[in-house]
Structure formats: structure tokens, C-alpha cells
Amino acid sequence: MATIKSMNKWANAHTYYWLDLVRIALGVFFFIKGLQFISQTHMLTELISPLSGFGGTMLIVHYIAPVHLVGGLLIAFGLLTRWALIAQLPILIGAIVINFAGTMFVGNFLLALAALLLTAFFIYYGSGKHSLDYYFKMQT
């Protein structure tokens, strides 16, 4: 707990508006991806087809879209940001693995890698000073 408090103090002392905009853009990106996966379920099942031999395909399909939707909203508003980003990690790692297991699409790989790097950064950095986490923390 002390580690999280020290990370939050560091993040609040080094907050910038452009970092908040990047966090919001990442949240909107995840939300839009969740909408795409809901509207095009066949595309999602086709994407995870290289991993079909491992079982749990329907579990994966029903995990990805809701986590992207809810997590994207939480990340954009800065509410429970670290938890929402941690829930995104298996999806992003899976997106990178799928590119190596199946056909390599460089654009999708770079997009998943960039999202993974931003996710790792915001797990460390937190939601920042201009977020609902900070607002609720200051209310107590």
C-alpha cells in the first residue's frame, strides 16, 4: 500500500495535461475496440482462431468485449484506472501472441504493442491529477 501511495504522490507531482489526454485516448480506443468486437463477433472468432486448439474460445470471446467496453470507460474517466488496465493486459498479450501464431499483420501488431506499452506506462503512472480517482481521493 505504501508503494501505491508513493507512486500516486510522484504521479500527482508530475502531472501534465497531455498525459491525461493520452490516457483518455487510450480509454476511448479500448471502448471503440469493444464496440467493434460486439458488432463483429465473427471477426473476433476469426482473430482468435489460431488459439482455437487451447479451448475456452467462447470464454475468451465473452471476456474481451466487456473488458474493453467497461475498462475503456473507466480508463477514460480515470476511475479505477490501474485495475482496468490490469484487466486489459491478458487481451493485449494475446493480441501480440496471435500475430505470431497466425498470419502476421504488422499494423495490428504495432497497434497492440503500442497499446501494451501505454497500458504498462499507465499502470505505473496511474490516472493522474485530472481524473475521478484524484477527485474522489481529495473528497475524503
Biotite code that builds the C-alpha atoms (Angstrom):
import biotite.structure as struc

atoms = struc.array([
    struc.Atom([0.000, 0.000, 0.000], chain_id="A", res_id=1, res_name="MET", atom_name="CA", element="C"),
    struc.Atom([2.859, 2.372, 0.740], chain_id="A", res_id=2, res_name="ALA", atom_name="CA", element="C"),
    struc.Atom([4.259, 1.720, -2.720], chain_id="A", res_id=3, res_name="THR", atom_name="CA", element="C"),
    struc.Atom([0.986, 2.738, -4.380], chain_id="A", res_id=4, res_name="ILE", atom_name="CA", element="C"),
    struc.Atom([0.799, 5.887, -2.262], chain_id="A", res_id=5, res_name="LYS", atom_name="CA", element="C"),
    struc.Atom([4.347, 6.851, -3.183], chain_id="A", res_id=6, res_name="SER", atom_name="CA", element="C"),
    struc.Atom([3.633, 6.211, -6.881], chain_id="A", res_id=7, res_name="MET", atom_name="CA", element="C"),
    struc.Atom([0.478, 8.350, -6.637], chain_id="A", res_id=8, res_name="ASN", atom_name="CA", element="C"),
    struc.Atom([2.418, 11.184, -4.982], chain_id="A", res_id=9, res_name="LYS", atom_name="CA", element="C"),
    struc.Atom([5.023, 11.049, -7.728], chain_id="A", res_id=10, res_name="TRP", atom_name="CA", element="C"),
    struc.Atom([2.333, 10.980, -10.442], chain_id="A", res_id=11, res_name="ALA", atom_name="CA", element="C"),
    struc.Atom([0.461, 13.909, -8.911], chain_id="A", res_id=12, res_name="ASN", atom_name="CA", element="C"),
    struc.Atom([3.647, 15.957, -8.689], chain_id="A", res_id=13, res_name="ALA", atom_name="CA", element="C"),
    struc.Atom([4.481, 15.228, -12.346], chain_id="A", res_id=14, res_name="HIS", atom_name="CA", element="C"),
    struc.Atom([1.094, 15.560, -13.970], chain_id="A", res_id=15, res_name="THR", atom_name="CA", element="C"),
    struc.Atom([0.608, 17.077, -17.385], chain_id="A", res_id=16, res_name="TYR", atom_name="CA", element="C"),
    struc.Atom([-2.496, 17.681, -19.455], chain_id="A", res_id=17, res_name="TYR", atom_name="CA", element="C"),
    struc.Atom([-1.097, 15.820, -22.450], chain_id="A", res_id=18, res_name="TRP", atom_name="CA", element="C"),
    struc.Atom([-0.668, 12.669, -20.352], chain_id="A", res_id=19, res_name="LEU", atom_name="CA", element="C"),
    struc.Atom([-4.304, 12.902, -19.322], chain_id="A", res_id=20, res_name="ASP", atom_name="CA", element="C"),
    struc.Atom([-5.271, 13.277, -22.974], chain_id="A", res_id=21, res_name="LEU", atom_name="CA", element="C"),
    struc.Atom([-3.216, 10.185, -23.848], chain_id="A", res_id=22, res_name="VAL", atom_name="CA", element="C"),
    struc.Atom([-4.962, 8.262, -21.035], chain_id="A", res_id=23, res_name="ARG", atom_name="CA", element="C"),
    struc.Atom([-8.365, 9.403, -22.290], chain_id="A", res_id=24, res_name="ILE", atom_name="CA", element="C"),
    struc.Atom([-7.432, 8.464, -25.873], chain_id="A", res_id=25, res_name="ALA", atom_name="CA", element="C"),
    struc.Atom([-6.337, 5.006, -24.703], chain_id="A", res_id=26, res_name="LEU", atom_name="CA", element="C"),
    struc.Atom([-9.659, 4.553, -22.909], chain_id="A", res_id=27, res_name="GLY", atom_name="CA", element="C"),
    struc.Atom([-11.615, 5.671, -25.971], chain_id="A", res_id=28, res_name="VAL", atom_name="CA", element="C"),
    struc.Atom([-9.519, 3.316, -28.117], chain_id="A", res_id=29, res_name="PHE", atom_name="CA", element="C"),
    struc.Atom([-10.384, 0.357, -25.868], chain_id="A", res_id=30, res_name="PHE", atom_name="CA", element="C"),
    struc.Atom([-14.060, 1.369, -25.828], chain_id="A", res_id=31, res_name="PHE", atom_name="CA", element="C"),
    struc.Atom([-14.220, 1.586, -29.634], chain_id="A", res_id=32, res_name="ILE", atom_name="CA", element="C"),
    struc.Atom([-12.453, -1.782, -29.939], chain_id="A", res_id=33, res_name="LYS", atom_name="CA", element="C"),
    struc.Atom([-15.049, -3.256, -27.576], chain_id="A", res_id=34, res_name="GLY", atom_name="CA", element="C"),
    struc.Atom([-17.841, -1.873, -29.763], chain_id="A", res_id=35, res_name="LEU", atom_name="CA", element="C"),
    struc.Atom([-16.160, -3.354, -32.845], chain_id="A", res_id=36, res_name="GLN", atom_name="CA", element="C"),
    struc.Atom([-15.889, -6.755, -31.203], chain_id="A", res_id=37, res_name="PHE", atom_name="CA", element="C"),
    struc.Atom([-19.551, -6.693, -30.171], chain_id="A", res_id=38, res_name="ILE", atom_name="CA", element="C"),
    struc.Atom([-20.792, -5.619, -33.599], chain_id="A", res_id=39, res_name="SER", atom_name="CA", element="C"),
    struc.Atom([-18.491, -8.013, -35.469], chain_id="A", res_id=40, res_name="GLN", atom_name="CA", element="C"),
    struc.Atom([-18.325, -11.165, -33.350], chain_id="A", res_id=41, res_name="THR", atom_name="CA", element="C"),
    struc.Atom([-17.325, -13.243, -36.371], chain_id="A", res_id=42, res_name="HIS", atom_name="CA", element="C"),
    struc.Atom([-14.219, -11.057, -36.759], chain_id="A", res_id=43, res_name="MET", atom_name="CA", element="C"),
    struc.Atom([-13.270, -11.732, -33.139], chain_id="A", res_id=44, res_name="LEU", atom_name="CA", element="C"),
    struc.Atom([-13.709, -15.505, -33.512], chain_id="A", res_id=45, res_name="THR", atom_name="CA", element="C"),
    struc.Atom([-11.633, -15.340, -36.701], chain_id="A", res_id=46, res_name="GLU", atom_name="CA", element="C"),
    struc.Atom([-8.894, -13.399, -34.901], chain_id="A", res_id=47, res_name="LEU", atom_name="CA", element="C"),
    struc.Atom([-8.582, -15.958, -32.119], chain_id="A", res_id=48, res_name="ILE", atom_name="CA", element="C"),
    struc.Atom([-8.798, -18.945, -34.469], chain_id="A", res_id=49, res_name="SER", atom_name="CA", element="C"),
    struc.Atom([-5.013, -19.618, -34.177], chain_id="A", res_id=50, res_name="PRO", atom_name="CA", element="C"),
    struc.Atom([-5.633, -20.305, -30.481], chain_id="A", res_id=51, res_name="LEU", atom_name="CA", element="C"),
    struc.Atom([-8.702, -22.499, -31.037], chain_id="A", res_id=52, res_name="SER", atom_name="CA", element="C"),
    struc.Atom([-6.881, -25.669, -30.013], chain_id="A", res_id=53, res_name="GLY", atom_name="CA", element="C"),
    struc.Atom([-6.359, -24.398, -26.474], chain_id="A", res_id=54, res_name="PHE", atom_name="CA", element="C"),
    struc.Atom([-10.055, -24.463, -25.506], chain_id="A", res_id=55, res_name="GLY", atom_name="CA", element="C"),
    struc.Atom([-12.127, -21.783, -23.896], chain_id="A", res_id=56, res_name="GLY", atom_name="CA", element="C"),
    struc.Atom([-12.730, -19.921, -27.150], chain_id="A", res_id=57, res_name="THR", atom_name="CA", element="C"),
    struc.Atom([-16.212, -18.783, -26.132], chain_id="A", res_id=58, res_name="MET", atom_name="CA", element="C"),
    struc.Atom([-14.894, -17.754, -22.728], chain_id="A", res_id=59, res_name="LEU", atom_name="CA", element="C"),
    struc.Atom([-12.299, -15.612, -24.461], chain_id="A", res_id=60, res_name="ILE", atom_name="CA", element="C"),
    struc.Atom([-14.906, -14.085, -26.775], chain_id="A", res_id=61, res_name="VAL", atom_name="CA", element="C"),
    struc.Atom([-17.131, -13.193, -23.833], chain_id="A", res_id=62, res_name="HIS", atom_name="CA", element="C"),
    struc.Atom([-14.207, -11.727, -21.870], chain_id="A", res_id=63, res_name="TYR", atom_name="CA", element="C"),
    struc.Atom([-12.684, -9.434, -24.476], chain_id="A", res_id=64, res_name="ILE", atom_name="CA", element="C"),
    struc.Atom([-15.626, -7.236, -25.460], chain_id="A", res_id=65, res_name="ALA", atom_name="CA", element="C"),
    struc.Atom([-16.954, -6.428, -21.956], chain_id="A", res_id=66, res_name="PRO", atom_name="CA", element="C"),
    struc.Atom([-13.473, -5.776, -20.583], chain_id="A", res_id=67, res_name="VAL", atom_name="CA", element="C"),
    struc.Atom([-12.736, -3.411, -23.456], chain_id="A", res_id=68, res_name="HIS", atom_name="CA", element="C"),
    struc.Atom([-16.075, -1.620, -23.054], chain_id="A", res_id=69, res_name="LEU", atom_name="CA", element="C"),
    struc.Atom([-16.123, -1.196, -19.284], chain_id="A", res_id=70, res_name="VAL", atom_name="CA", element="C"),
    struc.Atom([-12.359, -0.837, -18.971], chain_id="A", res_id=71, res_name="GLY", atom_name="CA", element="C"),
    struc.Atom([-12.272, 1.774, -21.729], chain_id="A", res_id=72, res_name="GLY", atom_name="CA", element="C"),
    struc.Atom([-14.842, 3.905, -19.923], chain_id="A", res_id=73, res_name="LEU", atom_name="CA", element="C"),
    struc.Atom([-13.055, 3.541, -16.588], chain_id="A", res_id=74, res_name="LEU", atom_name="CA", element="C"),
    struc.Atom([-9.706, 4.439, -18.136], chain_id="A", res_id=75, res_name="ILE", atom_name="CA", element="C"),
    struc.Atom([-11.117, 7.446, -19.994], chain_id="A", res_id=76, res_name="ALA", atom_name="CA", element="C"),
    struc.Atom([-12.709, 8.852, -16.841], chain_id="A", res_id=77, res_name="PHE", atom_name="CA", element="C"),
    struc.Atom([-9.743, 7.910, -14.683], chain_id="A", res_id=78, res_name="GLY", atom_name="CA", element="C"),
    struc.Atom([-11.736, 5.735, -12.286], chain_id="A", res_id=79, res_name="LEU", atom_name="CA", element="C"),
    struc.Atom([-10.041, 2.543, -11.027], chain_id="A", res_id=80, res_name="LEU", atom_name="CA", element="C"),
    struc.Atom([-7.542, 3.078, -13.808], chain_id="A", res_id=81, res_name="THR", atom_name="CA", element="C"),
    struc.Atom([-4.888, 0.616, -12.677], chain_id="A", res_id=82, res_name="ARG", atom_name="CA", element="C"),
    struc.Atom([-7.420, -2.185, -12.165], chain_id="A", res_id=83, res_name="TRP", atom_name="CA", element="C"),
    struc.Atom([-8.992, -1.561, -15.569], chain_id="A", res_id=84, res_name="ALA", atom_name="CA", element="C"),
    struc.Atom([-5.577, -1.589, -17.219], chain_id="A", res_id=85, res_name="LEU", atom_name="CA", element="C"),
    struc.Atom([-4.531, -4.787, -15.467], chain_id="A", res_id=86, res_name="ILE", atom_name="CA", element="C"),
    struc.Atom([-7.696, -6.424, -16.849], chain_id="A", res_id=87, res_name="ALA", atom_name="CA", element="C"),
    struc.Atom([-6.585, -5.324, -20.349], chain_id="A", res_id=88, res_name="GLN", atom_name="CA", element="C"),
    struc.Atom([-3.150, -6.990, -20.076], chain_id="A", res_id=89, res_name="LEU", atom_name="CA", element="C"),
    struc.Atom([-4.187, -10.578, -20.997], chain_id="A", res_id=90, res_name="PRO", atom_name="CA", element="C"),
    struc.Atom([-6.065, -9.274, -24.032], chain_id="A", res_id=91, res_name="ILE", atom_name="CA", element="C"),
    struc.Atom([-3.118, -7.228, -25.265], chain_id="A", res_id=92, res_name="LEU", atom_name="CA", element="C"),
    struc.Atom([-0.629, -10.030, -24.671], chain_id="A", res_id=93, res_name="ILE", atom_name="CA", element="C"),
    struc.Atom([-2.995, -12.369, -26.508], chain_id="A", res_id=94, res_name="GLY", atom_name="CA", element="C"),
    struc.Atom([-3.222, -9.908, -29.408], chain_id="A", res_id=95, res_name="ALA", atom_name="CA", element="C"),
    struc.Atom([0.550, -9.928, -29.718], chain_id="A", res_id=96, res_name="ILE", atom_name="CA", element="C"),
    struc.Atom([0.742, -13.738, -29.463], chain_id="A", res_id=97, res_name="VAL", atom_name="CA", element="C"),
    struc.Atom([-1.961, -14.161, -32.124], chain_id="A", res_id=98, res_name="ILE", atom_name="CA", element="C"),
    struc.Atom([0.172, -12.187, -34.568], chain_id="A", res_id=99, res_name="ASN", atom_name="CA", element="C"),
    struc.Atom([2.989, -14.675, -34.108], chain_id="A", res_id=100, res_name="PHE", atom_name="CA", element="C"),
    struc.Atom([0.771, -17.789, -34.023], chain_id="A", res_id=101, res_name="ALA", atom_name="CA", element="C"),
    struc.Atom([-1.281, -16.882, -37.088], chain_id="A", res_id=102, res_name="GLY", atom_name="CA", element="C"),
    struc.Atom([-0.708, -14.608, -40.023], chain_id="A", res_id=103, res_name="THR", atom_name="CA", element="C"),
    struc.Atom([1.457, -11.624, -39.124], chain_id="A", res_id=104, res_name="MET", atom_name="CA", element="C"),
    struc.Atom([-0.282, -8.303, -39.714], chain_id="A", res_id=105, res_name="PHE", atom_name="CA", element="C"),
    struc.Atom([2.288, -5.624, -38.984], chain_id="A", res_id=106, res_name="VAL", atom_name="CA", element="C"),
    struc.Atom([-0.320, -2.883, -38.463], chain_id="A", res_id=107, res_name="GLY", atom_name="CA", element="C"),
    struc.Atom([-2.252, -4.918, -35.895], chain_id="A", res_id=108, res_name="ASN", atom_name="CA", element="C"),
    struc.Atom([0.966, -5.967, -34.202], chain_id="A", res_id=109, res_name="PHE", atom_name="CA", element="C"),
    struc.Atom([2.206, -2.386, -33.866], chain_id="A", res_id=110, res_name="LEU", atom_name="CA", element="C"),
    struc.Atom([-1.203, -1.227, -32.616], chain_id="A", res_id=111, res_name="LEU", atom_name="CA", element="C"),
    struc.Atom([-1.288, -3.987, -29.972], chain_id="A", res_id=112, res_name="ALA", atom_name="CA", element="C"),
    struc.Atom([2.325, -3.280, -28.987], chain_id="A", res_id=113, res_name="LEU", atom_name="CA", element="C"),
    struc.Atom([1.673, 0.461, -28.644], chain_id="A", res_id=114, res_name="ALA", atom_name="CA", element="C"),
    struc.Atom([-1.448, -0.220, -26.561], chain_id="A", res_id=115, res_name="ALA", atom_name="CA", element="C"),
    struc.Atom([0.530, -2.643, -24.372], chain_id="A", res_id=116, res_name="LEU", atom_name="CA", element="C"),
    struc.Atom([3.311, -0.110, -23.816], chain_id="A", res_id=117, res_name="LEU", atom_name="CA", element="C"),
    struc.Atom([0.822, 2.650, -22.949], chain_id="A", res_id=118, res_name="LEU", atom_name="CA", element="C"),
    struc.Atom([-1.012, 0.260, -20.648], chain_id="A", res_id=119, res_name="THR", atom_name="CA", element="C"),
    struc.Atom([2.198, -0.647, -18.842], chain_id="A", res_id=120, res_name="ALA", atom_name="CA", element="C"),
    struc.Atom([3.071, 3.041, -18.520], chain_id="A", res_id=121, res_name="PHE", atom_name="CA", element="C"),
    struc.Atom([-0.315, 3.990, -17.042], chain_id="A", res_id=122, res_name="PHE", atom_name="CA", element="C"),
    struc.Atom([-0.264, 1.011, -14.673], chain_id="A", res_id=123, res_name="ILE", atom_name="CA", element="C"),
    struc.Atom([2.911, 2.547, -13.265], chain_id="A", res_id=124, res_name="TYR", atom_name="CA", element="C"),
    struc.Atom([1.899, 6.214, -13.613], chain_id="A", res_id=125, res_name="TYR", atom_name="CA", element="C"),
    struc.Atom([-1.726, 5.904, -12.502], chain_id="A", res_id=126, res_name="GLY", atom_name="CA", element="C"),
    struc.Atom([-4.655, 8.014, -13.560], chain_id="A", res_id=127, res_name="SER", atom_name="CA", element="C"),
    struc.Atom([-3.054, 11.385, -12.894], chain_id="A", res_id=128, res_name="GLY", atom_name="CA", element="C"),
    struc.Atom([-4.307, 14.543, -11.287], chain_id="A", res_id=129, res_name="LYS", atom_name="CA", element="C"),
    struc.Atom([-7.178, 15.196, -13.676], chain_id="A", res_id=130, res_name="HIS", atom_name="CA", element="C"),
    struc.Atom([-9.203, 12.058, -13.034], chain_id="A", res_id=131, res_name="SER", atom_name="CA", element="C"),
    struc.Atom([-12.091, 10.785, -10.962], chain_id="A", res_id=132, res_name="LEU", atom_name="CA", element="C"),
    struc.Atom([-9.669, 8.797, -8.798], chain_id="A", res_id=133, res_name="ASP", atom_name="CA", element="C"),
    struc.Atom([-7.936, 12.004, -7.756], chain_id="A", res_id=134, res_name="TYR", atom_name="CA", element="C"),
    struc.Atom([-11.240, 13.847, -7.307], chain_id="A", res_id=135, res_name="TYR", atom_name="CA", element="C"),
    struc.Atom([-12.674, 11.169, -5.009], chain_id="A", res_id=136, res_name="PHE", atom_name="CA", element="C"),
    struc.Atom([-9.403, 10.906, -3.093], chain_id="A", res_id=137, res_name="LYS", atom_name="CA", element="C"),
    struc.Atom([-9.486, 14.646, -2.396], chain_id="A", res_id=138, res_name="MET", atom_name="CA", element="C"),
    struc.Atom([-13.100, 14.456, -1.180], chain_id="A", res_id=139, res_name="GLN", atom_name="CA", element="C"),
    struc.Atom([-12.186, 12.343, 1.849], chain_id="A", res_id=140, res_name="THR", atom_name="CA", element="C"),
])
